[in-house]
Amino acid sequence: MHVGVLQAYFARPEPGGGERHTEHLARALGARGHDVTVFTDEPRECRDGIGDIDVRTYPSPRDVKANPVTELGLARAARADAEACDALLLTDESATLGAAFDVPTAMVFHLVWHGWLARAGARGIVGKPQALAYAALERRIARHADRVVAISDNVREDIARVGRLGGPDPAADGRLVDIPNGVDTERFHPGAGGAGGDDERPVRIHFQGRLVEQKRPGRLVDAVAQSDGDWRLTVGGDGPLRGELERRVRRAGIGDRVEFLGYVPDADLPARYARSDVFVLPSAYEGMPLTVLEALASGTPVVASPRAATDVVDDAVGQVVEPTPERLALTLDGLARDRDAVDAMGERARERALDYDWSRVAGEYESLFGELSSR
């Protein structure tokens, strides 16, 4: 079977969760004997590590991250090539508007703008033309996609909201399919970080993600300032909030407890997770973050906000807490005092991650594409 994936920004440096999802899915389906082609815009600079994937690039009308114009242009440019596939997976909302593909299509939602708007309120998002444009495209998808994939309960709830606003509900008419994100449990494993721990050292807490408001890294920095626990924070990732976060650290006098790593190359992530004692993600909203799955696969317990831990984290493998600085500080201080509990959570975390191995997730996509291509 020849599967196509329409993924804008796929080949650009510093991939996000959606791009990495496409990368891992392409390899997992390839391992099951299928041909996979990723259709994407032509980057100014191509990232390393994707040479084994069949990637076709097309000139982009704009070189702006997360812009519907770029995705719209890609959909139109790739249409003829995409229609040669047996089935097509769409990852960008503009694809449904950009081309009425004459091939069975499924749309996978990593984030739903209607849900994001509802959860974030007016704090810097409501009223933005881009957000409203994506919301309009989601209503169109709710009407026209052959299948709609929800990666978590959060996303499923928000897709239902789109259906109510824009016409037929994909869940009500049988088009909604639940397929979670996956993780490479061979690449991410407890031994990837090298030497083991030392009970005399501070507990190592790690955050990995874009430094943007959605991820709430500021609350984590404030938690360090309010904490008296024996732990240190490493911050992996870059973004527009980095300068302000570094200033907060200096003002609070906690520079000896917080280290900013900047962008962490994909090749370095397994070791980073495995040598961390706890991973923390205080996001306002997530679909199903790959970072959480990768941490669990590395045997690293996860502390996350309710909207960042969807379907994955519970008291067996970490803690789900309201992400106020006070609550984060209390939780991380408590874990720093109980290293035996952290170790036990880490063992169960690895077991939990095996349920999300890409080989299993790819099998669910294989069934989906087989059903679509036989229509």
DAGI-V459772 format. One line per field, one symbol per residue. phi: phi as a letter, one per 40 degrees, with the letter a starting at -180 (. if undefined). psi: psi as a letter, one per 30 degrees, with the letter a starting at -180 (. if undefined). burial: + if it has 16 or more other ideal C-beta (glycine too) atoms within 10 Angstrom, else -. A space follows every 50 residues. Layout:
phi=???
psi=???
burial=???
This chain:
phi=.bbbbcbcgdcccfccccccdcdcccccccccgbcbbbcaccccbcccgb ccbcbbbbdbcabbcfbdccccccdcccdcccccccabbcbbdcdcccac ccadbbbbccabcdccccccgccgbdgcdccccccccccccdcbccabbb cacdcddccccccccbhdcdccbgccbcbccbacccccaccccgcccbcc ccccbbbbiccbddcfcccccccdcccbccabbbbchbicccdccccccc ccgbccbbbccgcbddcccdcccccccabbacdcaacaccdcccccccgb dbbacdcbbdgbbaccbiabbcccdccccccccccccbcccccccccccc cccccbddcccccccdccccccccc
psi=kjkkkjjkgegllikaeeeeeeeeeeeeeefgglkkkkklljlekkllgg ffkjkklkkkfkhkkhkfeeeeeeeeefeeeefflelkkkfkefefefki khkkkkkkkfkkeeeeeeefbgigekfkeeeeeeeeeeeeefefkekkkk fleeeeeeeeeeeeegbkjfeeggfkkjjlllkjfeejlfgfgblaljff lkkjkkkklkileefhfeeeeeeeffkglilkkkjkllaffeeeeeeeee efhgfffkkjfakjkeffeeeeeegkekkkjhlekldjkeeeeeeefggj lkkllegfgkfekafegbkjlkhleeeeeeeeeeeffifeeeeeeeefee eefffgkfeeeeeeeeeeeeeeff.
burial=+-++++++++++-++-++++++++++++++---+-++++++-----+--+ --+-+-++-+------++-++++++++++--+--+++++++++++++++- +-+++++++++++++++--+----+-----+-+++-++++++--++++++ ++-+++-++++++--+--+++---+++-+++++++-++++-++------- --+++++++++-+++++++++++++-+-+-+++++++++-++--++-++- ---+--++-+---+-+--++++++++++++++++++++++++++++++++ +++++-+++++++---+++++-+++-+++++++-++-----+--++-+++ -++--+++--++--++-++--++--
